Amino acid sequence: MYIQYTMDQLCLPMDLEEDIPEHHLVRIVNAAVNRLDDGIFDAAYPGGGRDSYHPKMLTKVIIYAYTQRIYSSRQIAKSIWENIPFMWLAGAATRLPHAKSLPFPANEECP
C-alpha cells in the first residue's frame, strides 16, 4: 500500500547540479561572478593566516541570498546547510561557511 522507506538509508545526491534547472537564477549568479577577474579579489586580500573561503564562492552566496531576500548572515549560513542551490554555490564544501565567516556582523539585519 505504501512505498517502503527507511530512515537509516544513506542516499546522498552525488551531483547537486542535476537538481538545479537549466535556467535557474542561481546559475545566472554563478556565471556572472565567474566572469569577474580574480585580480579584484586578490587586490583586496592581504593574505596570511589560515586558508580562507574563496571570495568568489562567498560573493556568489551573498548575491544569491540577497535575491532571495535573505540578509542575515545566520540565515545565509543556515541556507547553505539546508538549501540545494546554496549548497551548489558553496561547492558542497566539506566545511560549509559559518555565519562568522560571512563578511558582515551576524546580528546585522537589512530592512
N, CA, C and O atoms as a GROMACS GRO file, in nm:
protein
  444
    1MET      N    1   0.081  -0.119   0.000
    1MET     CA    2   0.000   0.000   0.000
    1MET      C    3   0.086   0.126   0.000
    1MET      O    4   0.056   0.222  -0.071
    2TYR      N    5   0.194   0.127   0.080
    2TYR     CA    6   0.283   0.242   0.085
    2TYR      C    7   0.420   0.204   0.031
    2TYR      O    8   0.462   0.089   0.039
    3ILE      N    9   0.489   0.302  -0.022
    3ILE     CA   10   0.627   0.280  -0.065
    3ILE      C   11   0.712   0.269   0.060
    3ILE      O   12   0.705   0.354   0.148
    4GLN      N   13   0.793   0.167   0.067
    4GLN     CA   14   0.877   0.145   0.183
    4GLN      C   15   0.991   0.247   0.188
    4GLN      O   16   1.045   0.285   0.084
    5TYR      N   17   1.025   0.289   0.306
    5TYR     CA   18   1.140   0.376   0.324
    5TYR      C   19   1.204   0.345   0.458
    5TYR      O   20   1.140   0.290   0.548
    6THR      N   21   1.327   0.381   0.471
    6THR     CA   22   1.397   0.362   0.597
    6THR      C   23   1.478   0.487   0.627
    6THR      O   24   1.542   0.544   0.539
    7MET      N   25   1.473   0.529   0.751
    7MET     CA   26   1.546   0.650   0.792
    7MET      C   27   1.696   0.624   0.801
    7MET      O   28   1.776   0.718   0.806
    8ASP      N   29   1.736   0.496   0.802
    8ASP     CA   30   1.877   0.460   0.814
    8ASP      C   31   1.947   0.454   0.678
    8ASP      O   32   2.068   0.439   0.672
    9GLN      N   33   1.870   0.466   0.572
    9GLN     CA   34   1.926   0.455   0.438
    9GLN      C   35   2.006   0.580   0.403
    9GLN      O   36   1.958   0.692   0.422
   10LEU      N   37   2.125   0.561   0.354
   10LEU     CA   38   2.208   0.673   0.312
   10LEU      C   39   2.183   0.698   0.164
   10LEU      O   40   2.210   0.613   0.079
   11CYS      N   41   2.132   0.815   0.134
   11CYS     CA   42   2.101   0.848  -0.004
   11CYS      C   43   2.142   0.993  -0.028
   11CYS      O   44   2.064   1.086  -0.005
   12LEU      N   45   2.262   1.011  -0.072
   12LEU     CA   46   2.313   1.146  -0.097
   12LEU      C   47   2.320   1.173  -0.246
   12LEU      O   48   2.369   1.088  -0.321
   13PRO      N   49   2.273   1.288  -0.290
   13PRO     CA   50   2.292   1.320  -0.432
   13PRO      C   51   2.440   1.349  -0.456
   13PRO      O   52   2.500   1.435  -0.391
   14MET      N   53   2.497   1.278  -0.547
   14MET     CA   54   2.639   1.294  -0.575
   14MET      C   55   2.666   1.419  -0.658
   14MET      O   56   2.776   1.474  -0.654
   15ASP      N   57   2.567   1.463  -0.733
   15ASP     CA   58   2.585   1.581  -0.816
   15ASP      C   59   2.467   1.674  -0.796
   15ASP      O   60   2.360   1.653  -0.853
   16LEU      N   61   2.486   1.778  -0.715
   16LEU     CA   62   2.378   1.872  -0.687
   16LEU      C   63   2.332   1.946  -0.812
   16LEU      O   64   2.218   1.991  -0.819
   17GLU      N   65   2.420   1.957  -0.909
   17GLU     CA   66   2.387   2.029  -1.031
   17GLU      C   67   2.267   1.967  -1.103
   17GLU      O   68   2.191   2.037  -1.170
   18GLU      N   69   2.249   1.838  -1.089
   18GLU     CA   70   2.137   1.769  -1.152
   18GLU      C   71   2.002   1.817  -1.097
   18GLU      O   72   1.900   1.808  -1.165
   19ASP      N   73   2.002   1.867  -0.974
   19ASP     CA   74   1.879   1.910  -0.910
   19ASP      C   75   1.843   2.056  -0.936
   19ASP      O   76   1.741   2.104  -0.887
   20ILE      N   77   1.925   2.126  -1.013
   20ILE     CA   78   1.902   2.268  -1.040
   20ILE      C   79   1.864   2.284  -1.187
   20ILE      O   80   1.942   2.248  -1.275
   21PRO      N   81   1.746   2.339  -1.214
   21PRO     CA   82   1.704   2.358  -1.353
   21PRO      C   83   1.803   2.443  -1.433
   21PRO      O   84   1.876   2.525  -1.377
   22GLU      N   85   1.803   2.423  -1.562
   22GLU     CA   86   1.899   2.488  -1.652
   22GLU      C   87   1.894   2.640  -1.644
   22GLU      O   88   1.999   2.705  -1.650
   23HIS      N   89   1.777   2.699  -1.632
   23HIS     CA   90   1.765   2.845  -1.636
   23HIS      C   91   1.735   2.904  -1.498
   23HIS      O   92   1.675   3.011  -1.488
   24HIS      N   93   1.776   2.835  -1.394
   24HIS     CA   94   1.752   2.882  -1.257
   24HIS      C   95   1.839   3.005  -1.228
   24HIS      O   96   1.950   3.016  -1.280
   25LEU      N   97   1.788   3.096  -1.147
   25LEU     CA   98   1.860   3.219  -1.112
   25LEU      C   99   1.999   3.190  -1.053
   25LEU      O  100   2.093   3.266  -1.076
   26VAL      N  101   2.011   3.083  -0.979
   26VAL     CA  102   2.140   3.052  -0.916
   26VAL      C  103   2.248   3.029  -1.022
   26VAL      O  104   2.365   3.059  -0.998
   27ARG      N  105   2.211   2.977  -1.136
   27ARG     CA  106   2.309   2.956  -1.245
   27ARG      C  107   2.353   3.089  -1.306
   27ARG      O  108   2.468   3.104  -1.347
   28ILE      N  109   2.261   3.185  -1.311
   28ILE     CA  110   2.294   3.317  -1.364
   28ILE      C  111   2.392   3.388  -1.270
   28ILE      O  112   2.490   3.447  -1.315
   29VAL      N  113   2.365   3.381  -1.141
   29VAL     CA  114   2.455   3.441  -1.042
   29VAL      C  115   2.593   3.375  -1.051
   29VAL      O  116   2.695   3.444  -1.050
   30ASN      N  117   2.596   3.244  -1.061
   30ASN     CA  118   2.722   3.170  -1.072
   30ASN      C  119   2.802   3.215  -1.194
   30ASN      O  120   2.921   3.244  -1.184
   31ALA      N  121   2.736   3.221  -1.308
   31ALA     CA  122   2.805   3.260  -1.432
   31ALA      C  123   2.856   3.404  -1.425
   31ALA      O  124   2.967   3.433  -1.470
   32ALA      N  125   2.775   3.494  -1.369
   32ALA     CA  126   2.815   3.635  -1.360
   32ALA      C  127   2.938   3.652  -1.272
   32ALA      O  128   3.031   3.723  -1.308
   33VAL      N  129   2.938   3.589  -1.156
   33VAL     CA  130   3.052   3.603  -1.065
   33VAL      C  131   3.176   3.533  -1.121
   33VAL      O  132   3.288   3.581  -1.102
   34ASN      N  133   3.158   3.422  -1.190
   34ASN     CA  134   3.272   3.353  -1.251
   34ASN      C  135   3.342   3.439  -1.356
   34ASN      O  136   3.461   3.421  -1.381
   35ARG      N  137   3.269   3.531  -1.417
   35ARG     CA  138   3.329   3.619  -1.519
   35ARG      C  139   3.415   3.729  -1.458
   35ARG      O  140   3.494   3.792  -1.529
   36LEU      N  141   3.402   3.753  -1.328
   36LEU     CA  142   3.484   3.856  -1.262
   36LEU      C  143   3.631   3.814  -1.259
   36LEU      O  144   3.663   3.696  -1.244
   37ASP      N  145   3.717   3.912  -1.274
   37ASP     CA  146   3.860   3.886  -1.271
   37ASP      C  147   3.904   3.855  -1.128
   37ASP      O  148   3.868   3.926  -1.035
   38ASP      N  149   3.983   3.749  -1.111
   38ASP     CA  150   4.033   3.713  -0.977
   38ASP      C  151   4.118   3.823  -0.916
   38ASP      O  152   4.130   3.831  -0.794
   39GLY      N  153   4.175   3.907  -1.000
   39GLY     CA  154   4.258   4.017  -0.951
   39GLY      C  155   4.182   4.113  -0.861
   39GLY      O  156   4.240   4.174  -0.771
   40ILE      N  157   4.052   4.126  -0.885
   40ILE     CA  158   3.969   4.213  -0.800
   40ILE      C  159   3.975   4.165  -0.656
   40ILE      O  160   3.988   4.245  -0.563
   41PHE      N  161   3.965   4.035  -0.638
   41PHE     CA  162   3.965   3.977  -0.504
   41PHE      C  163   4.105   3.973  -0.446
   41PHE      O  164   4.125   3.999  -0.327
   42ASP      N  165   4.204   3.939  -0.531
   42ASP     CA  166   4.341   3.929  -0.484
   42ASP      C  167   4.393   4.062  -0.431
   42ASP      O  168   4.468   4.066  -0.334
   43ALA      N  169   4.352   4.171  -0.495
   43ALA     CA  170   4.398   4.304  -0.453
   43ALA      C  171   4.343   4.341  -0.315
   43ALA      O  172   4.407   4.416  -0.241
   44ALA      N  173   4.226   4.288  -0.280
   44ALA     CA  174   4.164   4.322  -0.152
   44ALA      C  175   4.205   4.228  -0.040
   44ALA      O  176   4.179   4.257   0.077
   45TYR      N  177   4.268   4.116  -0.072
   45TYR     CA  178   4.303   4.017   0.030
   45TYR      C  179   4.452   4.024   0.060
   45TYR      O  180   4.534   3.997  -0.028
   46PRO      N  181   4.489   4.060   0.182
   46PRO     CA  182   4.631   4.075   0.214
   46PRO      C  183   4.703   3.942   0.231
   46PRO      O  184   4.826   3.938   0.229
   47GLY      N  185   4.630   3.832   0.249
   47GLY     CA  186   4.694   3.703   0.269
   47GLY      C  187   4.733   3.684   0.414
   47GLY      O  188   4.704   3.768   0.500
   48GLY      N  189   4.799   3.573   0.441
   48GLY     CA  190   4.839   3.542   0.577
   48GLY      C  191   4.729   3.469   0.650
   48GLY      O  192   4.615   3.464   0.604
   49GLY      N  193   4.764   3.413   0.763
   49GLY     CA  194   4.665   3.340   0.841
   49GLY      C  195   4.629   3.208   0.777
   49GLY      O  196   4.696   3.161   0.685
   50ARG      N  197   4.524   3.148   0.827
   50ARG     CA  198   4.482   3.019   0.771
   50ARG      C  199   4.409   3.040   0.639
   50ARG      O  200   4.368   3.152   0.606
   51ASP      N  201   4.393   2.934   0.565
   51ASP     CA  202   4.324   2.942   0.436
   51ASP      C  203   4.181   2.992   0.458
   51ASP      O  204   4.115   2.957   0.555
   52SER      N  205   4.137   3.075   0.365
   52SER     CA  206   4.002   3.130   0.375
   52SER      C  207   3.915   3.071   0.264
   52SER      O  208   3.964   3.010   0.169
   53TYR      N  209   3.785   3.092   0.278
   53TYR     CA  210   3.694   3.051   0.171
   53TYR      C  211   3.724   3.135   0.048
   53TYR      O  212   3.765   3.251   0.060
   54HIS      N  213   3.702   3.077  -0.069
   54HIS     CA  214   3.728   3.150  -0.192
   54HIS      C  215   3.632   3.269  -0.200
   54HIS      O  216   3.512   3.252  -0.182
   55PRO      N  217   3.685   3.389  -0.227
   55PRO     CA  218   3.598   3.507  -0.230
   55PRO      C  219   3.490   3.500  -0.337
   55PRO      O  220   3.384   3.560  -0.319
   56LYS      N  221   3.514   3.430  -0.446
   56LYS     CA  222   3.409   3.417  -0.548
   56LYS      C  223   3.293   3.335  -0.494
   56LYS      O  224   3.177   3.366  -0.520
   57MET      N  225   3.323   3.229  -0.418
   57MET     CA  226   3.217   3.147  -0.361
   57MET      C  227   3.135   3.230  -0.263
   57MET      O  228   3.012   3.224  -0.267
   58LEU      N  229   3.200   3.306  -0.177
   58LEU     CA  230   3.128   3.390  -0.081
   58LEU      C  231   3.045   3.496  -0.153
   58LEU      O  232   2.933   3.525  -0.112
   59THR      N  233   3.100   3.554  -0.258
   59THR     CA  234   3.028   3.656  -0.335
   59THR      C  235   2.903   3.596  -0.399
   59THR      O  236   2.795   3.656  -0.395
   60LYS      N  237   2.917   3.478  -0.457
   60LYS     CA  238   2.801   3.411  -0.518
   60LYS      C  239   2.692   3.386  -0.414
   60LYS      O  240   2.575   3.414  -0.438
   61VAL      N  241   2.733   3.334  -0.300
   61VAL     CA  242   2.636   3.302  -0.195
   61VAL      C  243   2.564   3.427  -0.147
   61VAL      O  244   2.442   3.426  -0.131
   62ILE      N  245   2.639   3.535  -0.125
   62ILE     CA  246   2.577   3.658  -0.074
   62ILE      C  247   2.483   3.720  -0.178
   62ILE      O  248   2.373   3.762  -0.144
   63ILE      N  249   2.526   3.726  -0.304
   63ILE     CA  250   2.440   3.783  -0.408
   63ILE      C  251   2.312   3.700  -0.423
   63ILE      O  252   2.202   3.755  -0.430
   64TYR      N  253   2.328   3.568  -0.427
   64TYR     CA  254   2.209   3.484  -0.440
   64TYR      C  255   2.119   3.498  -0.318
   64TYR      O  256   1.996   3.501  -0.331
   65ALA      N  257   2.176   3.508  -0.200
   65ALA     CA  258   2.096   3.526  -0.078
   65ALA      C  259   2.015   3.655  -0.088
   65ALA      O  260   1.897   3.657  -0.054
   66TYR      N  261   2.078   3.762  -0.133
   66TYR     CA  262   2.006   3.889  -0.145
   66TYR      C  263   1.890   3.877  -0.244
   66TYR      O  264   1.785   3.939  -0.224
   67THR      N  265   1.908   3.799  -0.352
   67THR     CA  266   1.798   3.782  -0.448
   67THR      C  267   1.682   3.705  -0.386
   67THR      O  268   1.569   3.712  -0.433
   68GLN      N  269   1.712   3.629  -0.281
   68GLN     CA  270   1.610   3.551  -0.211
   68GLN      C  271   1.557   3.624  -0.087
   68GLN      O  272   1.483   3.567  -0.007
   69ARG      N  273   1.596   3.751  -0.072
   69ARG     CA  274   1.558   3.834   0.042
   69ARG      C  275   1.608   3.776   0.174
   69ARG      O  276   1.539   3.783   0.277
   70ILE      N  277   1.726   3.721   0.170
   70ILE     CA  278   1.792   3.672   0.291
   70ILE      C  279   1.910   3.764   0.316
   70ILE      O  280   2.003   3.770   0.236
   71TYR      N  281   1.906   3.837   0.426
   71TYR     CA  282   2.008   3.938   0.454
   71TYR      C  283   2.092   3.906   0.578
   71TYR      O  284   2.202   3.958   0.592
   72SER      N  285   2.042   3.824   0.666
   72SER     CA  286   2.113   3.790   0.788
   72SER      C  287   2.221   3.686   0.759
   72SER      O  288   2.195   3.588   0.690
   73SER      N  289   2.340   3.707   0.812
   73SER     CA  290   2.448   3.610   0.788
   73SER      C  291   2.412   3.475   0.849
   73SER      O  292   2.450   3.371   0.796
   74ARG      N  293   2.340   3.476   0.959
   74ARG     CA  294   2.298   3.348   1.020
   74ARG      C  295   2.200   3.275   0.929
   74ARG      O  296   2.208   3.153   0.915
   75GLN      N  297   2.108   3.348   0.868
   75GLN     CA  298   2.012   3.286   0.777
   75GLN      C  299   2.082   3.238   0.649
   75GLN      O  300   2.044   3.135   0.592
   76ILE      N  301   2.182   3.313   0.604
   76ILE     CA  302   2.258   3.270   0.486
   76ILE      C  303   2.332   3.140   0.517
   76ILE      O  304   2.328   3.046   0.438
   77ALA      N  305   2.398   3.135   0.632
   77ALA     CA  306   2.470   3.014   0.672
   77ALA      C  307   2.375   2.895   0.684
   77ALA      O  308   2.408   2.784   0.643
   78LYS      N  309   2.257   2.918   0.740
   78LYS     CA  310   2.157   2.812   0.752
   78LYS      C  311   2.112   2.764   0.614
   78LYS      O  312   2.093   2.644   0.592
   79SER      N  313   2.096   2.858   0.521
   79SER     CA  314   2.055   2.822   0.385
   79SER      C  315   2.160   2.736   0.316
   79SER      O  316   2.126   2.647   0.238
   80ILE      N  317   2.287   2.762   0.344
   80ILE     CA  318   2.394   2.681   0.284
   80ILE      C  319   2.384   2.536   0.332
   80ILE      O  320   2.418   2.444   0.258
   81TRP      N  321   2.340   2.517   0.453
   81TRP     CA  322   2.325   2.382   0.508
   81TRP      C  323   2.198   2.313   0.461
   81TRP      O  324   2.193   2.190   0.456
   82GLU      N  325   2.093   2.391   0.425
   82GLU     CA  326   1.962   2.332   0.402
   82GLU      C  327   1.906   2.347   0.261
   82GLU      O  328   1.810   2.278   0.227
   83ASN      N  329   1.962   2.433   0.178
   83ASN     CA  330   1.902   2.468   0.050
   83ASN      C  331   1.995   2.424  -0.064
   83ASN      O  332   2.112   2.462  -0.067
   84ILE      N  333   1.943   2.345  -0.156
   84ILE     CA  334   2.026   2.287  -0.262
   84ILE      C  335   2.097   2.392  -0.348
   84ILE      O  336   2.217   2.378  -0.372
   85PRO      N  337   2.030   2.498  -0.396
   85PRO     CA  338   2.104   2.598  -0.474
   85PRO      C  339   2.218   2.662  -0.395
   85PRO      O  340   2.326   2.686  -0.450
   86PHE      N  341   2.198   2.689  -0.268
   86PHE     CA  342   2.306   2.743  -0.185
   86PHE      C  343   2.419   2.641  -0.170
   86PHE      O  344   2.536   2.677  -0.177
   87MET      N  345   2.384   2.515  -0.148
   87MET     CA  346   2.486   2.410  -0.136
   87MET      C  347   2.569   2.403  -0.263
   87MET      O  348   2.692   2.390  -0.258
   88TRP      N  349   2.501   2.412  -0.376
   88TRP     CA  350   2.572   2.404  -0.504
   88TRP      C  351   2.668   2.521  -0.520
   88TRP      O  352   2.782   2.502  -0.563
   89LEU      N  353   2.623   2.643  -0.485
   89LEU     CA  354   2.712   2.759  -0.494
   89LEU      C  355   2.832   2.746  -0.401
   89LEU      O  356   2.943   2.788  -0.435
   90ALA      N  357   2.809   2.688  -0.284
   90ALA     CA  358   2.918   2.671  -0.188
   90ALA      C  359   3.008   2.554  -0.228
   90ALA      O  360   3.108   2.526  -0.161
   91GLY      N  361   2.973   2.487  -0.335
   91GLY     CA  362   3.056   2.377  -0.382
   91GLY      C  363   3.044   2.254  -0.295
   91GLY      O  364   3.132   2.168  -0.297
   92ALA      N  365   2.935   2.246  -0.217
   92ALA     CA  366   2.915   2.134  -0.125
   92ALA      C  367   3.044   2.110  -0.047
   92ALA      O  368   3.087   1.996  -0.028
   93ALA      N  369   3.103   2.220  -0.001
   93ALA     CA  370   3.230   2.213   0.072
   93ALA      C  371   3.217   2.120   0.192
   93ALA      O  372   3.111   2.110   0.253
   94THR      N  373   3.327   2.053   0.225
   94THR     CA  374   3.328   1.966   0.342
   94THR      C  375   3.297   2.046   0.467
   94THR      O  376   3.219   2.001   0.552
   95ARG      N  377   3.356   2.162   0.478
   95ARG     CA  378   3.329   2.252   0.589
   95ARG      C  379   3.257   2.373   0.532
   95ARG      O  380   3.319   2.461   0.471
   96LEU      N  381   3.128   2.378   0.551
   96LEU     CA  382   3.050   2.488   0.498
   96LEU      C  383   3.069   2.613   0.582
   96LEU      O  384   3.093   2.603   0.702
   97PRO      N  385   3.059   2.730   0.521
   97PRO     CA  386   3.080   2.854   0.594
   97PRO      C  387   2.984   2.871   0.711
   97PRO      O  388   2.866   2.839   0.704
   98HIS      N  389   3.039   2.922   0.818
   98HIS     CA  390   2.962   2.956   0.937
   98HIS      C  391   2.925   3.104   0.926
   98HIS      O  392   2.988   3.177   0.850
   99ALA      N  393   2.826   3.147   1.000
   99ALA     CA  394   2.784   3.288   0.994
   99ALA      C  395   2.900   3.382   1.020
   99ALA      O  396   2.904   3.492   0.964
  100LYS      N  397   2.995   3.342   1.104
  100LYS     CA  398   3.109   3.429   1.135
  100LYS      C  399   3.205   3.443   1.018
  100LYS      O  400   3.288   3.534   1.017
  101SER      N  401   3.193   3.355   0.918
  101SER     CA  402   3.281   3.362   0.801
  101SER      C  403   3.232   3.463   0.699
  101SER      O  404   3.307   3.506   0.611
  102LEU      N  405   3.106   3.502   0.711
  102LEU     CA  406   3.049   3.594   0.614
  102LEU      C  407   3.093   3.736   0.648
  102LEU      O  408   3.110   3.769   0.765
  103PRO      N  409   3.112   3.820   0.547
  103PRO     CA  410   3.179   3.949   0.567
  103PRO      C  411   3.096   4.061   0.628
  103PRO      O  412   3.114   4.177   0.592
  104PHE      N  413   3.005   4.030   0.720
  104PHE     CA  414   2.933   4.134   0.791
  104PHE      C  415   2.885   4.075   0.923
  104PHE      O  416   2.877   3.953   0.936
  105PRO      N  417   2.852   4.158   1.020
  105PRO     CA  418   2.813   4.107   1.152
  105PRO      C  419   2.695   4.012   1.145
  105PRO      O  420   2.600   4.035   1.071
  106ALA      N  421   2.701   3.906   1.224
  106ALA     CA  422   2.597   3.804   1.222
  106ALA      C  423   2.462   3.857   1.270
  106ALA      O  424   2.358   3.803   1.233
  107ASN      N  425   2.463   3.959   1.351
  107ASN     CA  426   2.336   4.009   1.404
  107ASN      C  427   2.282   4.127   1.324
  107ASN      O  428   2.179   4.184   1.361
  108GLU      N  429   2.347   4.163   1.217
  108GLU     CA  430   2.302   4.276   1.135
  108GLU      C  431   2.192   4.231   1.041
  108GLU      O  432   2.206   4.131   0.971
  109GLU      N  433   2.086   4.303   1.038
  109GLU     CA  434   1.974   4.276   0.950
  109GLU      C  435   1.950   4.395   0.858
  109GLU      O  436   1.965   4.510   0.900
  110CYS      N  437   1.913   4.369   0.735
  110CYS     CA  438   1.876   4.475   0.643
  110CYS      C  439   1.724   4.482   0.640
  110CYS      O  440   1.658   4.381   0.661
  111PRO      N  441   1.667   4.599   0.615
  111PRO     CA  442   1.521   4.610   0.612
  111PRO      C  443   1.461   4.532   0.497
  111PRO      O  444   1.339   4.531   0.480
   0.00000   0.00000   0.00000
